[in-house]
Amino acid sequence: QVQLVESGGGLVQPGGSLRLSCVASGRIFSTMGWYRQAPGNQRELVADINRSGGTNYADSVKGRFTISRDFTKNTIDLQMSNLNPDDTGVYYCKVTSLMSQSDYWGQGTQVTVSS
């Protein structure tokens, strides 16, 4: 059974920083990543990282966000800096099973950027 535990969301002022963490268990995973969904918008990729350490970032977060992965602990972190109100939304951890290629989603953590 796949379990995802997300942490680190909250309220931050513009220009501030937050760090999100996701701990995954139950499978070996290929790609692990973070998505976000703002009210009225579709869920979108923020950043992901594969088993080779290769990363993808949304253009809007390049240079501000950094995703990292600890293979021994099966965790990913998303360090978010210079946050702005457009970064507000629910952030979801998504992992993909290496064997079945099935996707699994976390329950989401709220990030609010506001003064």
C-alpha positions as CSV (number, residue, x, y, z in Angstrom):
1,Q,0.0,0.0,0.0
2,V,1.4,3.4,-1.0
3,Q,1.4,6.1,1.6
4,L,2.4,9.7,1.1
5,V,2.8,12.1,4.0
6,E,3.2,15.8,3.1
7,S,4.3,18.6,5.4
8,G,5.5,22.1,5.4
9,G,2.7,24.2,4.0
10,G,1.5,27.4,5.6
11,L,1.1,31.2,5.4
12,V,4.1,33.3,4.3
13,Q,4.5,36.9,3.3
14,P,5.6,37.8,-0.3
15,G,9.3,37.3,-0.7
16,G,9.4,34.7,2.0
17,S,10.4,31.0,1.9
18,L,8.8,27.7,2.7
19,R,10.0,24.1,2.5
20,L,7.6,21.2,1.6
21,S,8.4,17.6,2.3
22,C,6.8,14.4,1.1
23,V,7.6,11.0,2.5
24,A,6.6,8.0,0.3
25,S,6.4,4.4,1.2
26,G,5.1,1.1,-0.2
27,R,6.8,1.0,-3.6
28,I,9.9,1.8,-5.5
29,F,9.2,5.0,-7.3
30,S,10.4,6.4,-10.6
31,T,9.5,10.0,-10.7
32,M,8.4,12.0,-7.7
33,G,7.2,15.5,-7.8
34,W,5.0,18.4,-6.6
35,Y,2.0,19.8,-8.3
36,R,-0.2,22.7,-7.3
37,Q,-3.8,23.8,-7.8
38,A,-5.0,27.4,-7.3
39,P,-8.7,28.1,-6.9
40,G,-10.4,28.0,-10.3
41,N,-7.3,26.6,-12.0
42,Q,-6.2,23.2,-13.2
43,R,-3.6,21.3,-11.3
44,E,-0.2,22.0,-12.7
45,L,3.3,20.6,-12.4
46,V,5.6,22.6,-10.2
47,A,8.7,20.4,-10.2
48,D,9.6,16.7,-10.4
49,I,12.7,14.6,-10.2
50,N,13.4,11.2,-11.6
51,R,15.6,8.3,-10.4
52,S,18.6,9.7,-12.2
53,G,18.2,13.0,-10.4
54,G,16.9,14.8,-13.5
55,T,14.5,17.6,-12.8
56,N,11.7,19.5,-14.4
57,Y,10.4,22.9,-13.3
58,A,7.5,25.0,-14.3
59,D,8.8,28.2,-16.0
60,S,7.1,30.3,-13.3
61,V,9.2,28.8,-10.5
62,K,12.6,28.4,-12.2
63,G,15.3,30.1,-10.2
64,R,13.1,30.3,-7.1
65,F,12.2,26.7,-6.3
66,T,14.5,23.7,-5.9
67,I,13.4,20.1,-5.7
68,S,15.6,17.4,-4.1
69,R,15.3,13.7,-3.4
70,D,16.7,11.4,-0.7
71,F,16.6,7.9,-2.2
72,T,17.5,6.2,1.1
73,K,14.5,7.8,2.8
74,N,12.2,7.9,-0.2
75,T,11.5,11.6,0.4
76,I,11.4,14.7,-1.8
77,D,11.7,18.3,-0.6
78,L,10.7,21.4,-2.4
79,Q,12.5,24.5,-1.2
80,M,10.5,27.6,-2.3
81,S,12.0,31.0,-2.1
82,N,11.0,34.5,-3.1
83,L,7.4,33.4,-3.0
84,N,4.7,35.6,-4.5
85,P,0.9,35.5,-4.3
86,D,0.7,33.6,-7.6
87,D,2.3,30.7,-5.8
88,T,-0.7,30.3,-3.5
89,G,-2.6,27.0,-3.8
90,V,-2.8,23.5,-2.6
91,Y,0.4,21.6,-3.3
92,Y,0.2,17.9,-3.9
93,C,2.9,15.3,-3.9
94,K,2.7,12.8,-6.8
95,V,4.8,9.7,-7.2
96,T,4.9,7.1,-9.9
97,S,5.5,3.4,-9.3
98,L,8.6,2.1,-11.1
99,M,7.0,-1.3,-11.8
100,S,3.4,-0.4,-12.7
101,Q,3.8,3.2,-13.7
102,S,0.7,3.9,-11.6
103,D,0.5,7.4,-10.1
104,Y,-0.3,8.1,-6.5
105,W,-1.3,11.5,-5.0
106,G,-0.9,12.9,-1.5
107,Q,-3.8,14.7,0.2
108,G,-2.3,18.2,-0.4
109,T,-0.9,20.9,1.7
110,Q,-2.0,24.6,1.6
111,V,0.5,27.3,0.7
112,T,-0.8,30.9,1.0
113,V,1.4,33.8,0.1
114,S,-0.1,37.0,1.4
115,S,0.8,40.1,3.3
